Amino acid sequence: MSHFHVQVISTGHVQSTAWSKTNSMASETLGWLIYFVFPFLVVLWWMKSSSNALKLIPGPRPVPLLGNLVQLMEVVNIHKSLTRWQRKFGPVFKIRFLSLDTVVISGYDALHEALILKGTETGGRSYHFRSNYIGLGTGILTSSETDATWRALRKVGQCHLKQFGDGLSRLEAIIGEVAEDMFQTFQNEASRPFDPRHVVREAAAKTISFLLSGQRVMSGDPILERMETYEKLLLKAAAPITHPKLMMYDWMPWLRHLGLKSCQEIHHVTEVQNAMWEEIKAMAKRYPESRSLARLLLSHCHDVAAHRPEAATYPADVMFTETDAKMATTNILLAGIATTSSTFYSVINILAHKDRVQQTIIEEIERAVPPGVSVAVKDKHVMPYTRAFIYEVLRYTSIVPLSVSHRAIRDVQIGGYTIPKGTRIQPNLWALHHDLEFWTDPEEFRPERFLDANGEVVAADHPNRKHLMPLEQAREFVSGSPWR
């Protein structure tokens, strides 16, 4: 900030008077801008901010300049506010943040049309400053599904999973070992109350670390703490709809030059991200014989694999850059730790409050497997109640209530409305899982929703299963789950 200082000399009065006149003229000019020019610009902005097609889509009335930002400013659970608006305006409605229009998609028919039937037209990824600054415009979560790099990363990822054997048996064994360690910790703490969140998060980080680096890491390893730190920072800084102090950078990127603390938070994520990648890369190189996703991704990088003999054998459609590999790896780290740990927190919380559900699962396990034998994926066919419990956990909690934002890559009709090319599309999965017109008492936890009259899990084409879409992005990227 500049300061004006009048030096006490013989000409000081003249200097002060000159400054006073200049300051008065500046204030008058600023007043004219505020009272006449600024309102004109607001009206002009308002008239041009939406296309004719978007103006036909209903939604809450926005405030000039700020849009619907004021209505969501103090809201903690934004997905619940969007769900209330969905009940008022329908499954396809529009909200506005400043001059940015977003079409929110809710309800099974609209989501199925947008994500499945017309997934090609809506498969773009919504650009905003934070995702581009942190994600560098690539990776799994921020790349378009129609992008060649996204398809190449998907091919390599699926190839990596096949290395773990039929039904991912090797990965299942690793998860079993990690689970045993976690349960042993629970047993050690059984005599006193304790917070299990760190133990659960560490178990998820161990599993993801094995996938990425090919090596088991033990409790207390510094890399586990760094993974957890990165996950927490990224969830806060990069979420498409989060605190307005972070969202403002998407609308006014030039604010990053002001050195605000909130922008420093975003930059800190990139620093931790780069350090994480270097550490994962070093672990993968240290054990060349390991089944490491990071090592496999590096072998397909144009700028890393150029001097390797095996690089010449890879088709051009599965080659990318190290930046692409880095962001794919860190995206998997984020998605794996956040979704797994959050789901397990919910399981613990629900079982602690639902004695009948807990007892039913225990009795089913005791019937399904002999004493002393761990439950395996192959036992799922004789454990229908446990499967139904898992489905209901995913519906009831909706740990990813707002899916990754999409972008229309061409004009597309959804729910009878035309969504113009380039428009941001926000799927609301919470609204789907808590639809009052479909689910009976959606706020109640009932595993029986996914069981038929004979106590078996309802078929995949049953309406209740079709209305379950817990991890839309992961479901697209990874080809199926053994628990489906």
ABEGO torsion letter per residue (X at the ends): XBBBBBBBBAAAAAAAAAAAAAAAAAAAAAAAAAAAAAAAAAAAAAAAABBAAAAABBEBBBBBGAEAAAAAAABABAAAAAAAAAAAAEABBBBBBEABBBBBBBEAAAAAAAAAAAAAAAABBBBBAAAAAAAGGBEAAABBAABAAAAAAAAAAAAAAAAAEBGGAAAAAAAAAAAAAAAAAAAAAAABBBBAAAAAAAAAAAAAAAAAAGBBBBBGBAAAAAAAAAAAAAAAAABABBBAAAAAAAABAAAAAAGBAAAAAAAAAAAAAAAAAAAAAAAAAABAABBBAAAAAAAABAAAAAABAAAAABBAAABBBAAAAAAAAAAAAAAAAAAAAAAAAAAAAAAAABAAAAAAAAAAAAAABBBGBBBBAAAAAABAAAAAAAAAAAAAAGABABBBBBBBABBBBBGGBBBBBGBBBBBBAAAAAABAAABBGAABBBAAAABBAAGBBBBAABAAAAABBABAAAAAABBEBAAX
